[in-house]
């Protein structure tokens, strides 16, 4: 199959880095899949995911997610956000880069340090200043998805988000959650 793929003008997957080998091909071309360590070190330029990637402030992202929903990093909502930016929401990477940079600029302006080094009240001050931006709306949406989405997507570790709201999670037999008061969609 690899040889057949190579003959059609594709790329021989055997010779690609392990990060490419972890990725599933989309439309006959493998897309870049970063490990967390690669992402934190500043991944190289990849046009299919993010044309420019000199530096992505993962610690600032984690602090922002934790500010929006305290305890979200314990549930690994931050990993969900990174997964979303690497895959299905990769077009939002630029919005995140600009938004996180703005958070750090405001942090330096008011508190002379990076956002991730601020206390909760100081972080809230910064977040209130960006609440009306597109970045904040996307970050809040991704944080909530990371808290309550199915754990197969990288967040909601141990189904802790579901346990927080009393949702039993995905089950093969719907009778389990019907007996706890959850109503099916009509």
Residue frames as a rotation matrix with the C-alpha (Angstrom) as fourth column:
UNK 1
0.568 0.823 0.000 0.00
0.823 -0.568 0.000 0.00
0.000 0.000 -1.000 0.00
UNK 2
0.398 -0.510 -0.762 2.85
0.156 -0.781 0.605 2.39
-0.904 -0.360 -0.232 0.83
UNK 3
-0.666 -0.683 0.299 4.49
0.381 0.033 0.924 1.68
-0.641 0.730 0.238 -2.52
UNK 4
-0.165 0.717 0.677 1.16
0.971 -0.004 0.241 2.27
0.175 0.697 -0.695 -4.29
UNK 5
0.738 0.416 -0.531 0.72
0.565 -0.811 0.151 5.54
-0.368 -0.412 -0.834 -2.38
UNK 6
-0.049 -0.865 -0.499 4.23
0.114 -0.501 0.858 6.64
-0.992 -0.015 0.123 -3.35
UNK 7
-0.668 -0.201 0.716 3.60
0.681 0.223 0.698 5.87
-0.300 0.954 -0.012 -7.04
UNK 8
0.297 0.872 0.389 0.54
0.936 -0.346 0.059 8.14
0.186 0.346 -0.919 -7.06
UNK 9
-0.027 -0.392 0.919 2.75
0.266 -0.890 -0.372 11.11
0.964 0.234 0.129 -6.21
UNK 10
0.909 0.397 0.124 2.33
-0.029 -0.238 0.971 10.90
0.415 -0.886 -0.205 -2.46
UNK 11
0.079 -0.876 0.477 4.99
-0.898 -0.270 -0.348 10.83
0.434 -0.400 -0.807 0.21
UNK 12
0.015 -0.143 -0.990 6.49
0.127 0.982 -0.140 7.59
0.992 -0.124 0.033 1.45
UNK 13
0.728 0.430 0.533 5.31
-0.417 -0.340 0.843 7.52
0.544 -0.836 -0.068 5.06
UNK 14
0.762 -0.474 -0.442 8.09
0.615 0.744 0.263 5.13
0.204 -0.472 0.858 6.13
UNK 15
-0.203 -0.954 0.219 10.70
0.837 -0.286 -0.467 7.87
0.509 0.089 0.856 5.73
UNK 16
0.190 0.332 0.924 8.79
-0.105 -0.929 0.356 10.53
0.976 -0.164 -0.142 7.65
UNK 17
-0.737 -0.453 0.502 9.37
-0.481 -0.170 -0.860 11.49
0.475 -0.875 -0.092 11.26
UNK 18
-0.831 0.414 -0.371 7.45
0.541 0.755 -0.371 9.58
0.126 -0.509 -0.851 13.97
UNK 19
-0.604 0.645 -0.468 5.11
-0.088 -0.637 -0.766 12.55
-0.792 -0.421 0.441 14.39
UNK 20
-0.396 0.449 -0.801 3.96
-0.918 -0.191 0.347 12.07
0.003 0.873 0.488 10.81
UNK 21
-0.779 0.064 -0.624 3.60
-0.100 0.970 0.224 8.35
0.619 0.236 -0.749 11.30
UNK 22
-0.820 0.521 -0.238 1.18
0.377 0.178 -0.909 9.02
-0.431 -0.835 -0.343 14.19
UNK 23
-0.449 0.643 -0.620 -0.99
-0.572 -0.740 -0.353 11.09
-0.687 0.196 0.700 11.87
UNK 24
0.013 0.546 0.838 -3.71
0.571 0.684 -0.454 9.71
-0.821 0.484 -0.303 9.64
UNK 25
-0.896 -0.350 0.273 -3.55
0.412 -0.432 0.802 10.79
-0.163 0.831 0.531 6.00
UNK 26
0.082 0.901 -0.426 -6.14
0.199 -0.434 -0.879 13.35
-0.977 -0.012 -0.215 4.92
UNK 27
0.869 0.337 -0.363 -6.96
-0.282 -0.266 -0.922 13.45
-0.407 0.903 -0.136 1.23
UNK 28
0.849 -0.526 0.050 -3.88
0.416 0.607 -0.678 11.36
0.326 0.596 0.734 0.48
UNK 29
-0.001 -0.869 0.495 -1.47
-0.052 -0.495 -0.867 13.65
0.999 -0.026 -0.045 2.36
UNK 30
0.035 -0.017 -0.999 -0.33
0.938 0.346 0.027 13.14
0.345 -0.938 0.028 5.94
UNK 31
0.596 0.148 0.789 -0.86
-0.050 -0.974 0.221 16.13
0.801 -0.171 -0.573 8.19
UNK 32
-0.478 -0.863 0.163 1.50
-0.161 -0.097 -0.982 17.24
0.863 -0.496 -0.092 10.94
UNK 33
0.745 0.616 -0.257 0.75
0.123 0.252 0.960 15.82
0.656 -0.747 0.112 14.37
UNK 34
-0.108 -0.825 0.555 2.86
-0.523 -0.427 -0.737 17.33
0.845 -0.370 -0.386 17.15
UNK 35
-0.032 0.024 -0.999 3.76
0.807 0.591 -0.011 15.60
0.590 -0.806 -0.038 20.37
UNK 36
0.899 0.394 -0.193 3.24
0.425 -0.673 0.605 17.80
0.108 -0.626 -0.773 23.43
UNK 37
0.252 -0.893 -0.374 7.02
0.548 -0.187 0.815 18.18
-0.798 -0.410 0.442 23.80
UNK 38
-0.496 -0.410 0.766 7.37
0.868 -0.234 0.437 19.30
0.000 0.882 0.472 20.15
UNK 39
0.383 0.741 0.552 4.53
0.676 -0.632 0.379 21.80
0.630 0.228 -0.743 20.58
UNK 40
0.875 -0.036 -0.482 6.02
0.395 -0.521 0.757 23.30
-0.278 -0.853 -0.442 23.73
UNK 41
-0.093 -0.992 -0.090 9.42
0.619 -0.128 0.775 23.69
-0.780 0.016 0.626 22.09
UNK 42
0.113 0.190 -0.975 7.88
-0.549 -0.806 -0.220 25.58
-0.828 0.560 0.013 19.20
UNK 43
0.310 0.095 0.946 7.00
0.475 0.847 -0.241 23.35
-0.824 0.524 0.217 16.31
UNK 44
-0.783 -0.622 -0.005 8.52
0.272 -0.350 0.896 23.97
-0.559 0.700 0.443 12.88
UNK 45
-0.392 0.631 -0.669 6.53
-0.775 -0.619 -0.130 25.65
-0.497 0.467 0.731 10.11
UNK 46
-0.796 0.279 0.538 3.89
0.445 0.872 0.206 23.39
-0.411 0.403 -0.817 8.60
UNK 47
-0.913 0.391 -0.115 1.56
-0.386 -0.738 0.554 24.85
0.131 0.550 0.825 6.01
UNK 48
-0.396 0.823 -0.407 -1.29
0.155 0.497 0.854 22.36
0.905 0.275 -0.324 6.49
UNK 49
0.113 0.421 -0.900 -1.61
0.962 0.182 0.206 23.13
0.250 -0.889 -0.384 10.21
UNK 50
0.787 0.081 -0.611 0.01
0.329 -0.894 0.305 26.47
-0.521 -0.441 -0.731 10.88
UNK 51
0.750 -0.496 0.439 2.11
0.418 -0.159 -0.894 28.34
0.513 0.854 0.088 8.32
UNK 52
-0.082 -0.819 0.569 4.05
-0.318 -0.519 -0.793 30.18
0.945 -0.246 -0.217 11.01
UNK 53
0.878 0.332 -0.345 4.98
0.180 0.438 0.881 28.73
0.443 -0.835 0.325 14.36
UNK 54
-0.040 -0.955 0.293 7.97
-0.229 -0.277 -0.933 30.51
0.973 -0.104 -0.207 15.85
UNK 55
-0.973 -0.228 -0.047 6.63
0.004 0.187 -0.982 30.16
0.233 -0.956 -0.181 19.40
UNK 56
0.042 0.999 -0.014 3.34
-0.065 0.017 0.998 29.11
0.997 -0.041 0.065 20.96
UNK 57
-0.613 -0.370 0.698 3.03
-0.630 -0.305 -0.715 30.05
0.477 -0.878 -0.046 24.67
UNK 58
-0.149 0.539 -0.829 1.68
0.205 0.837 0.507 26.79
0.967 -0.095 -0.235 26.11
UNK 59
-0.691 -0.085 -0.718 2.18
0.717 0.052 -0.695 27.90
0.096 -0.995 0.024 29.76
UNK 60
-0.897 0.417 -0.148 0.10
-0.390 -0.903 -0.180 31.02
-0.208 -0.103 0.973 29.05
UNK 61
-0.352 0.786 -0.508 -2.57
-0.506 0.296 0.810 28.86
0.787 0.542 0.294 27.43
UNK 62
-0.352 0.182 -0.918 -2.68
0.603 0.794 -0.074 26.56
0.716 -0.580 -0.389 30.47
UNK 63
-0.877 0.000 -0.481 -3.00
0.405 -0.541 -0.738 29.54
-0.260 -0.841 0.474 32.81
UNK 64
-0.753 0.634 -0.177 -5.78
-0.650 -0.674 0.351 31.03
0.103 0.379 0.920 30.66
UNK 65
-0.236 0.659 -0.714 -7.72
-0.102 0.714 0.693 27.74
0.966 0.237 -0.102 30.63
UNK 66
-0.484 -0.025 -0.874 -7.31
0.793 0.409 -0.451 27.45
0.369 -0.912 -0.179 34.40
UNK 67
-0.968 0.135 -0.213 -8.52
-0.027 -0.895 -0.446 31.05
-0.251 -0.426 0.870 34.84
UNK 68
-0.520 0.815 -0.254 -11.66
-0.671 -0.207 0.712 30.46
0.528 0.541 0.655 32.80
UNK 69
0.662 0.702 -0.264 -12.53
-0.391 0.623 0.678 27.26
0.640 -0.345 0.686 34.66
UNK 70
-0.086 -0.734 0.674 -10.55
-0.993 0.012 -0.115 26.59
0.076 -0.679 -0.730 37.85
UNK 71
0.015 -0.012 1.000 -9.54
-0.410 0.912 0.017 22.92
-0.912 -0.410 0.009 37.89
UNK 72
0.846 0.382 -0.373 -9.63
-0.467 0.191 -0.864 22.61
-0.259 0.904 0.340 34.09
UNK 73
0.059 -0.887 -0.458 -5.96
-0.895 0.156 -0.418 21.67
0.442 0.435 -0.785 33.83
UNK 74
-0.509 -0.160 0.846 -6.55
-0.654 0.711 -0.258 18.82
-0.560 -0.684 -0.467 36.30
UNK 75
0.416 0.752 0.511 -9.14
-0.063 0.585 -0.809 17.48
-0.907 0.304 0.291 33.85
UNK 76
-0.497 -0.767 0.405 -6.63
0.460 0.164 0.873 18.11
-0.736 0.620 0.271 31.02
UNK 77
0.669 0.743 0.020 -8.84
0.479 -0.411 -0.776 20.63
-0.568 0.529 -0.631 29.23
UNK 78
0.347 -0.630 -0.695 -5.62
-0.599 -0.719 0.353 22.36
-0.722 0.293 -0.627 28.15
UNK 79
-0.685 -0.573 0.449 -4.57
-0.070 0.665 0.743 19.21
-0.725 0.478 -0.496 26.28
UNK 80
0.109 0.810 0.577 -7.93
0.787 0.284 -0.548 19.19
-0.607 0.513 -0.606 24.56
UNK 81
0.768 0.161 -0.619 -7.34
-0.113 -0.918 -0.379 22.77
-0.630 0.362 -0.687 23.40
UNK 82
-0.223 -0.930 -0.293 -3.90
-0.653 -0.081 0.753 21.85
-0.724 0.359 -0.589 22.04
UNK 83
-0.581 0.092 0.808 -5.39
0.431 0.878 0.210 18.81
-0.690 0.470 -0.550 20.30
UNK 84
0.524 0.848 0.080 -8.11
0.582 -0.289 -0.760 21.00
-0.621 0.445 -0.645 18.76
UNK 85
0.595 -0.349 -0.724 -5.53
-0.498 -0.867 0.008 23.50
-0.631 0.356 -0.690 17.51
UNK 86
-0.531 -0.833 0.158 -3.39
-0.430 0.425 0.796 20.72
-0.730 0.355 -0.584 16.03
UNK 87
-0.781 0.261 0.567 -6.27
0.506 0.797 0.330 19.06
-0.365 0.545 -0.755 14.21
UNK 88
-0.148 0.861 0.487 -9.87
0.987 0.099 0.125 20.11
0.059 0.499 -0.865 13.60
UNK 89
0.873 0.436 -0.217 -9.59
0.454 -0.890 0.036 23.79
-0.178 -0.130 -0.975 14.66
UNK 90
-0.038 -0.999 0.007 -6.11
0.924 -0.032 0.380 24.50
-0.380 0.021 0.925 13.27
UNK 91
-0.035 0.053 0.998 -7.40
0.672 -0.737 0.062 27.68
0.739 0.673 -0.010 11.59
UNK 92
0.891 0.428 0.152 -7.77
0.161 -0.611 0.775 29.19
0.425 -0.666 -0.613 15.09
UNK 93
0.278 -0.865 -0.418 -4.03
0.960 0.250 0.123 28.96
-0.001 -0.436 0.900 15.83
UNK 94
-0.499 -0.496 0.711 -3.45
0.563 -0.809 -0.169 32.53
0.659 0.316 0.683 14.65
UNK 95
0.382 0.710 0.592 -6.30
-0.157 -0.581 0.798 33.84
0.910 -0.398 -0.111 16.83
UNK 96
0.881 -0.101 -0.463 -4.74
0.460 0.416 0.784 32.03
0.113 -0.904 0.413 19.80
UNK 97
-0.102 -0.994 0.026 -1.25
0.968 -0.105 -0.228 33.36
0.229 0.002 0.973 19.06
UNK 98
-0.422 -0.015 0.906 -2.51
0.151 -0.987 0.054 36.93
0.894 0.160 0.419 18.96
UNK 99
0.599 0.759 0.256 -4.82
-0.169 -0.192 0.967 36.49
0.783 -0.622 0.013 21.96
UNK 100
0.721 -0.396 -0.568 -2.20
0.690 0.485 0.537 34.87
0.063 -0.780 0.623 24.17
UNK 101
-0.387 -0.866 0.317 0.35
0.822 -0.480 -0.308 37.50
0.419 0.141 0.897 23.14
UNK 102
-0.084 0.452 0.888 -2.17
-0.116 -0.890 0.441 40.20
0.990 -0.065 0.127 24.08
UNK 103
0.884 0.389 -0.259 -2.70
0.168 0.251 0.953 38.56
0.436 -0.887 0.156 27.48
UNK 104
0.245 -0.881 -0.406 1.06
0.969 0.206 0.137 38.61
-0.037 -0.427 0.904 28.07
UNK 105
-0.466 -0.369 0.804 1.30
0.479 -0.869 -0.121 42.25
0.744 0.329 0.582 26.87
UNK 106
0.389 0.699 0.600 -1.43
-0.231 -0.556 0.798 43.29
0.892 -0.449 -0.055 29.31
UNK 107
0.834 -0.136 -0.535 0.23
0.523 0.506 0.686 41.28
0.178 -0.852 0.493 32.09
UNK 108
-0.211 -0.977 -0.008 3.52
0.961 -0.206 -0.185 43.06
0.179 -0.047 0.983 31.48
UNK 109
-0.289 0.164 0.943 1.80
0.182 -0.958 0.223 46.41
0.940 0.236 0.247 31.27
UNK 110
0.514 0.659 0.549 -0.04
-0.410 -0.373 0.832 46.07
0.753 -0.653 0.079 34.58
UNK 111
0.963 -0.040 0.267 1.98
-0.222 0.446 0.867 43.55
-0.154 -0.894 0.421 36.60
UNK 112
0.310 -0.919 -0.245 5.41
-0.949 -0.285 -0.132 43.37
0.051 0.274 -0.960 34.88
UNK 113
-0.595 -0.467 0.653 5.38
-0.460 0.865 0.200 39.59
-0.659 -0.182 -0.730 34.49
UNK 114
-0.863 0.278 -0.423 3.96
-0.265 0.464 0.845 36.88
0.431 0.841 -0.327 32.24
UNK 115
0.022 0.991 0.133 0.31
-0.810 -0.061 0.583 35.87
0.586 -0.121 0.801 32.55
UNK 116
0.375 0.148 -0.915 1.14
0.115 0.972 0.204 32.38
0.920 -0.182 0.348 33.86
UNK 117
-0.594 -0.686 -0.421 3.01
0.540 0.048 -0.840 33.92
0.596 -0.726 0.342 36.84
UNK 118
-0.570 0.450 0.688 0.03
-0.553 -0.829 0.084 35.98
0.608 -0.333 0.721 38.03
UNK 119
-0.906 0.378 0.187 -2.31
0.015 0.472 -0.882 35.13
-0.422 -0.796 -0.433 40.87
UNK 120
-0.455 0.802 0.387 -5.97
0.882 0.466 0.069 34.32
-0.125 0.372 -0.920 40.26
UNK 121
0.422 0.655 -0.627 -7.27
0.560 -0.732 -0.388 37.85
-0.713 -0.187 -0.676 40.92
UNK 122
-0.230 -0.589 -0.775 -4.62
-0.364 -0.686 0.630 39.40
-0.902 0.427 -0.056 38.68
UNK 123
-0.930 -0.058 0.364 -5.47
0.274 0.552 0.787 36.91
-0.247 0.832 -0.498 35.93
UNK 124
-0.032 0.997 0.072 -9.15
0.935 0.055 -0.351 37.78
-0.354 0.056 -0.933 36.28
UNK 125
0.228 0.032 -0.973 -8.25
0.019 -0.999 -0.028 41.44
-0.974 -0.012 -0.228 35.77
UNK 126
-0.727 -0.570 -0.382 -6.54
-0.395 -0.107 0.913 40.61
-0.561 0.814 -0.147 32.48
UNK 127
-0.785 0.465 0.409 -9.30
0.603 0.725 0.332 38.25
-0.142 0.507 -0.850 31.32
UNK 128
0.168 0.886 -0.431 -11.96
0.654 -0.428 -0.624 40.92
-0.737 -0.177 -0.652 31.95
UNK 129
-0.062 -0.270 -0.961 -10.12
-0.394 -0.878 0.272 43.20
-0.917 0.396 -0.052 29.53
UNK 130
-0.860 -0.299 -0.413 -10.27
-0.490 0.262 0.831 40.64
-0.140 0.918 -0.372 26.70
UNK 131
-0.522 0.697 0.492 -13.78
0.140 0.639 -0.756 39.27
-0.842 -0.326 -0.431 27.33
UNK 132
0.463 0.788 -0.406 -15.26
-0.246 -0.326 -0.913 40.92
-0.851 0.523 0.042 24.24
UNK 133
-0.259 -0.662 -0.704 -12.67
-0.894 -0.112 0.434 39.53
-0.366 0.741 -0.563 21.81
UNK 134
0.544 0.370 -0.753 -13.00
-0.709 0.683 -0.177 36.68
0.449 0.630 0.634 19.34
UNK 135
-0.415 -0.808 -0.417 -10.07
-0.352 0.566 -0.746 34.98
0.839 -0.163 -0.519 21.07
UNK 136
-0.774 0.139 0.618 -11.84
-0.611 0.094 -0.786 34.88
-0.167 -0.986 0.013 24.42
UNK 137
0.295 0.954 -0.044 -14.99
-0.917 0.270 -0.293 33.42
-0.268 0.127 0.955 22.87
UNK 138
0.432 -0.208 -0.878 -13.00
-0.485 0.767 -0.420 30.64
0.761 0.607 0.230 21.19
UNK 139
-0.668 -0.745 0.007 -10.88
-0.359 0.313 -0.879 29.99
0.653 -0.590 -0.476 24.29
UNK 140
-0.458 0.590 0.666 -13.98
-0.807 0.039 -0.589 29.75
-0.373 -0.807 0.458 26.50
UNK 141
0.580 0.695 -0.424 -15.66
-0.813 0.529 -0.245 27.40
0.054 0.486 0.872 24.00
UNK 142
0.119 -0.623 -0.773 -12.59
-0.326 0.711 -0.623 25.16
0.938 0.326 -0.118 23.80
UNK 143
-0.787 -0.409 0.462 -12.21
-0.540 0.096 -0.836 25.16
0.298 -0.908 -0.296 27.59
UNK 144
-0.035 0.867 0.497 -15.81
-0.886 0.203 -0.418 24.05
-0.463 -0.455 0.760 28.09
UNK 145
0.658 0.205 -0.724 -15.42
-0.614 0.703 -0.359 21.40
0.435 0.681 0.588 25.40
UNK 146
-0.301 -0.879 -0.370 -12.25
-0.340 0.461 -0.819 20.18
0.891 -0.121 -0.438 27.13
UNK 147
-0.686 0.112 0.719 -14.09
-0.722 0.019 -0.692 20.00
-0.091 -0.993 0.068 30.43
UNK 148
-0.088 0.860 0.503 -17.18
-0.586 0.364 -0.724 18.15
-0.806 -0.359 0.472 29.24
UNK 149
0.247 0.145 -0.958 -16.45
-0.939 0.281 -0.199 16.45
0.241 0.949 0.205 25.90
UNK 150
0.991 0.053 -0.120 -15.93
-0.040 0.994 0.105 12.74
0.125 -0.099 0.987 25.56
UNK 151
0.557 -0.824 0.105 -12.49
-0.303 -0.084 0.949 11.83
-0.773 -0.561 -0.297 26.98
UNK 152
0.406 -0.425 0.809 -11.42
0.767 0.639 -0.049 10.30
-0.496 0.640 0.586 23.65
UNK 153
0.734 -0.076 0.675 -10.75
0.455 -0.683 -0.572 13.86
0.504 0.727 -0.467 22.45
UNK 154
-0.186 -0.980 0.072 -8.05
0.500 -0.157 -0.851 14.54
0.846 -0.122 0.520 25.03
UNK 155
-0.563 0.051 0.825 -9.90
-0.590 -0.724 -0.357 16.40
0.579 -0.688 0.438 27.80
UNK 156
0.422 0.827 0.371 -12.29
-0.841 0.204 0.501 15.38
0.339 -0.523 0.782 30.57
UNK 157
-0.483 -0.748 -0.455 -9.65
-0.474 0.660 -0.582 13.06
0.736 -0.065 -0.674 32.03
UNK 158
-0.971 0.091 -0.222 -11.20
0.222 0.690 -0.689 10.25
0.090 -0.718 -0.690 34.03
UNK 159
-0.214 0.946 0.245 -14.63
0.588 -0.076 0.806 11.67
0.780 0.316 -0.540 33.16
UNK 160
-0.637 -0.115 -0.762 -14.14
0.747 -0.338 -0.573 14.16
-0.192 -0.934 0.301 36.00
UNK 161
-0.943 0.325 -0.068 -16.02
-0.331 -0.901 0.279 16.87
0.029 0.285 0.958 34.11
UNK 162
-0.286 0.872 -0.398 -18.99
-0.178 0.360 0.916 14.57
0.942 0.332 0.052 33.70
UNK 163
-0.233 0.163 -0.959 -18.85
0.846 0.520 -0.117 13.56
0.479 -0.839 -0.259 37.35
UNK 164
-0.957 -0.177 -0.230 -18.82
0.266 -0.852 -0.451 17.26
-0.116 -0.493 0.862 38.30
UNK 165
-0.631 0.768 -0.110 -22.25
-0.766 -0.594 0.247 17.75
0.124 0.240 0.963 36.71
UNK 166
-0.265 0.528 0.807 -23.55
-0.517 0.629 -0.581 14.28
-0.814 -0.571 0.107 37.56
UNK 167
0.500 0.390 -0.774 -23.58
-0.866 0.240 -0.438 12.98
0.015 0.889 0.458 33.99
UNK 168
0.605 -0.234 0.761 -22.82
-0.205 0.878 0.433 9.25
-0.770 -0.418 0.483 33.88
UNK 169
-0.431 -0.821 -0.375 -21.12
-0.582 -0.066 0.811 9.47
-0.690 0.568 -0.449 30.49
UNK 170
-0.083 0.337 -0.938 -21.52
-0.945 0.272 0.181 7.48
0.316 0.901 0.296 27.32
UNK 171
-0.382 0.055 0.922 -23.05
-0.503 0.825 -0.258 4.08
-0.775 -0.562 -0.288 27.97
UNK 172
-0.986 0.064 -0.156 -24.03
-0.091 0.573 0.815 1.19
0.142 0.817 -0.559 25.77
UNK 173
-0.346 0.907 -0.240 -27.37
0.853 0.410 0.322 0.89
0.391 -0.094 -0.916 27.54
UNK 174
-0.518 0.133 0.845 -29.30
-0.055 -0.991 0.122 4.17
0.854 0.016 0.520 27.92
UNK 175
0.508 0.775 -0.377 -31.27
0.334 0.226 0.915 2.78
0.794 -0.590 -0.144 30.86
UNK 176
-0.159 -0.669 -0.726 -28.33
0.965 0.049 -0.256 3.66
0.207 -0.742 0.638 33.15
UNK 177
-0.966 -0.257 -0.026 -28.70
0.257 -0.945 -0.202 7.41
0.027 -0.202 0.979 32.75
UNK 178
-0.317 0.924 0.214 -32.49
-0.146 -0.271 0.951 7.32
0.937 0.271 0.221 32.30
UNK 179
0.331 0.435 -0.837 -32.81
0.698 0.484 0.528 5.82
0.635 -0.759 -0.144 35.77
UNK 180
-0.431 -0.556 -0.711 -30.82
0.881 -0.430 -0.199 8.80
-0.195 -0.712 0.675 37.17
UNK 181
0.243 0.663 -0.708 -33.21
0.474 -0.718 -0.509 11.37
-0.846 -0.212 -0.489 35.79
UNK 182
-0.705 -0.482 -0.520 -31.54
-0.231 -0.536 0.812 12.22
-0.670 0.693 0.267 32.46
UNK 183
0.399 0.914 0.076 -34.14
-0.075 0.116 -0.990 12.65
-0.914 0.390 0.115 29.73
UNK 184
-0.357 -0.482 0.800 -33.55
0.768 0.337 0.545 11.51
-0.532 0.809 0.250 26.14
UNK 185
-0.836 0.047 -0.547 -33.87
-0.297 -0.877 0.379 14.06
-0.462 0.479 0.747 23.36
UNK 186
-0.072 0.885 0.459 -37.32
0.462 0.438 -0.771 14.15
-0.884 0.157 -0.441 21.82
